[in-house]
Structures are given as structure tokens and as C-alpha cells.
Amino acid sequence: MNEPRHESTHKKFYQMSLEERRRYLAAKAGLSPEETAILSGMPGLSPEQADHMVENVVGAFDLPLGIAQNFLVNGREVLVPMAIEEPSVIAGASFMARLARAGGGFLAHTGAPEMIGQMQILDLPDAAVGRMKILEHRQELIEAATKCDYTLEKLGGGARDLMVRILNHPLTGDFLVMHLIYDVRDAMGANAVNTAMEHLAPLVEKITGGRVLLRILSNLADHRLARARCTIPLAELASDPYNPGHVRDDILAAWAFAAADPYRAATHNTGIMNGIDAVVLATGNDWRAVEAGAHAYAARSGRYTSLSAWGKDENGNLTGVLEMPMPVGIVGGATRVQPAARAALKLMGVTRAHELAEIIVSVGLAQNLAALRALATEGIQRGHMSLHARQVAAAAGAVGDQVEKLANQLVRENNVRIERAEEILQEWKKA
């Protein structure tokens, strides 16, 4: 299926002018003029709004906001906003989403929105006895944690489980770590979990006779996993002069490299996070927490490896799966303060946090395939540098139509360097 075309211009999305794209999105997603203006960066985050978000504010920092096309997630068409400075990411994700549509798009699902709160308990005369005491009061602690947030309890959230581990370190000797499993509904959950842990600390000290030190959320949100899978029909991998079977097999070999070697896995997973971080950032979520959880999850076996898995089905089609923690929300924090984040959520048609997580993990899988396919065919630099050439042209001083013209010449010369771009501009001026 081809990229959608604007009804009035019959252009592909990337061929439209900025104003045509905005009109297309407004019509497609039912955006108001105000929301459309916000997505276009006008007025954007004001210094006054920024001043309420962080300290020592002097202004706001902008990133390009693009729209990934062609995504079909659980049978629903999705326009995906991505905030990123890196060229080729949005184009790559859009192209792979188009290939995935031929196999039914992305099928994604999530578990319950449960986050983990950790409590460190020190100075215990007997760690094993302290552990048993906490477990004996398990139900009391769960009920107390749930009741400390009336709004979340009313929405059906709250504490779900509690577990205790004994750890040891030469500096501390034996100590306990209590995990509180907390359903945070449509929030990311850091504030709710941290509040619950603070509330429980005096009660745990009374029960154990120990001293509570740390009580804080864990970003290894392995109770809040998001999963996506796709099937790419073999014929969709054909690309002159590359045989589709060879492309598939080389994609699998490239993935196997990442699965076997942590040095390669680090770069492989960066490709996944290129797509994921861009959507997380565009929707006002905490990309640092998502990054930390993803990489910790990739090393859960004791060896860092690929987050994704690729294979082939009985018909020879390429299949891909991505599973990772996805602690994102649609209420609270920057998702409510940042105007562009609110508009981005509306653009996506997202009304629940699990829907957002399913879209994000699908984008990660698409971006992973884009990188693997490029590596298995023409190499990662060819497509990337052709898009990077526009940045170089603009940095050299090209304006208006000069940018595309100069970028094309740099690519033809296979010399995408700012020094050459400046030389060409000088030649044009003399001419």
C-alpha cells in the first residue's frame, strides 16, 4: 500500500509543503486551528510555561517534529509524531511500516500498567526474620499503599502485590529490598509510586525494627511490558538488484550478530531507541526512564543482547518481535503541561496509556527493521547521507530552493561535507 496522498494535491506527504501537511493532519485527525498551530511550533512552549517545569529557565529548546506515515497498529491507522534531530529515522520507520502493512501491520499488546517501587531496609538483626515479618503483614501494607492515593484507587489502580528479597554487599552486610507492585493506570507512575513508598516507610520500620533508607521507583519496569510483532511478506523485501531471499537471510544474519555480541547489540538497540525515543519525547514522556529500562531489560540474562528477535515463518516470510518495558503515560507531568505533547496525543487518537505503549513499541520494531534492511543491502550510509545532505546544505548557508539543489549535488558527488557545500555556494554566487 502506498503512502497516503492528500486529496486535493495528490502529493505524497513528504512532497507537500509545510502548510499542506498541516492542513492534511488537521483534516485527518480533527485538529483545531489552535492544535495545528501548536504542532507547527506556534506559539510552542512559552518561557513562562517552561519556568514552571524546571529551574533556572532562560527559554525553550526546539527539535524538529515529523510525522511517520503508513502505521497500522492492531488494525488502526495511526499518524505518529516523532521529535528528533537525526535524519533518516522518520523516513525509515515510515517505509518499514508500509512493508509491514502488506502482512497485516503491527500486532501489539501490553500487560497491566504496573510499576515497581523499591524500599531498602537496613540495620536488621536478622534479615530472614525481617523478611518473614513483612510478608506476614503483606495485606496490611498493600491496603495502606492503595489508600494513600484516593484518585488512583477510585480509577481502579493501587497496590497489587508485594515481595521481599535479601541482598548482601560488603559495605552493608545483609539487607532487605521490598518491591511494591503498583497499578498506576494511565500515568507513567513515578510520583504515585514514590508517594506510596514514602507512606509505607514508617510502617515497615515498625514491623521489622530496621531502618528504611531508599524508597523509590524502579525504571526496570518488567511488569509493564509492551510487545509488537509483524510479518513482512518475502516479496516486499525485493529491491533491485537485491534478491528478496538474500535480503531476508542477510537481515537475519545481521540480527544474529546483535543477539550474539554485546558490542553490536548496543548499536542495534540504539536503532530501536531512535524510533522509540522520538515518540516518547513528542508525547511528553520520560525518555530517560524508557531508555534505562530498555537497556537493563536487554541485559536481564546477565549478558547484554538484542531487544528484538527476527526469524522466518513456514512460507519464508520475515517475522519480527520486540518486547521491552514501556512506562509511558497520558496524564500528569509534561504530557499535560507541554501543549505540543497534548496535540501529539490527539493526533495519534490515543485515549489510554496502553494504546500509546503499543504504538511506540511498533515504531521501535519498524525502525529496527529499517536499520537491518539498510545494513543488509546498500549499507547504512547511503540513505542516511542523502538526507543528512540537506542539513549540511542549510548549515553551509543555503536558503529556500538552494537547500534541495545543493543537497542533490553533494550526494551526486558523494562528498557530503560542509566545506564542499560552501565551495559550491561560492561558485553559484560567482556565476
Secondary structure, DSSP 8 states (H G I E B T S, - for coil): ----B-TTT--BGGGS-HHHHHHHHHHHHT--HHHHHHHTTSS-S-HHHHHHHSSS--------EEEEEEEEETTEEEEEEEE-S-TTHHHHHHHHHHHHHTTT-BEEEE---EEEEEEEEE--S-HHHHHHHHHHTHHHHHHHHHHT-HHHHHTT-EEEEEEEEEEEETTTEEEEEEEEEEE-TTB--HHHHHHHHHHHHHHHHHHHSSEEEEEEEES--TTSEEEEEEEE-GGGG-BTTB-HHHHHHHHHHHHHHHHH-HHHHHHHHHHHHHHHHHHHHHTT--HHHHHHHHHHHHTTTSS---SEEEEE-TTS-EEEEEEEE----SBSTHHHH-HHHHHHHHHHT--SHHHHHHHHHHHHHHHHHHHHHHHHTT-HHHHHHHHHHHHHHHHHT--THHHHHHHHHHHHHT---HHHHHHHHHHHHH-
